[in-house]
Amino acid sequence: MAKEKEGFTEEAAGFESKLQNAKKILETLMNPDITLSDSVKAYEKGMKELTQAQKILEEAEIKITQIKG
């Protein structure tokens, strides 16, 4: 189980971090000067961040369902 950290669980902090990273990557992708190679790499990294954020969210939903009983 995650430890409390300044009112947020480590999982929530991880989720927020993943979303922030994805937003930064999106900004990179919006740059018209980015090369095709760099845009593909950024896209892959962004999708990885979003997939991990989705997994954290799904785990939280499971925990909430279990708590509700």
C-alpha positions, 0 to 999 in steps of 0.5 A: 500500500502506498505511503501518505505523502503530503496529503497525496499517495505516491500513486496519485503523485505518480499519476500527476507526474505521468500526465505532466510528462505527457503534456510536455511531450505534446508541446514538443510534438506541436513544435513545427521544427521537430524532425520526423524521427524526433516526433516518432520518439516523442510520440512513443514516449508520450504513449508510454506515459499515458499508458502508465497513467491509465494503469495507475487510474485503473488500479485506483478504481479497483481499490475504490470498488473494493472499499465500497464493497 
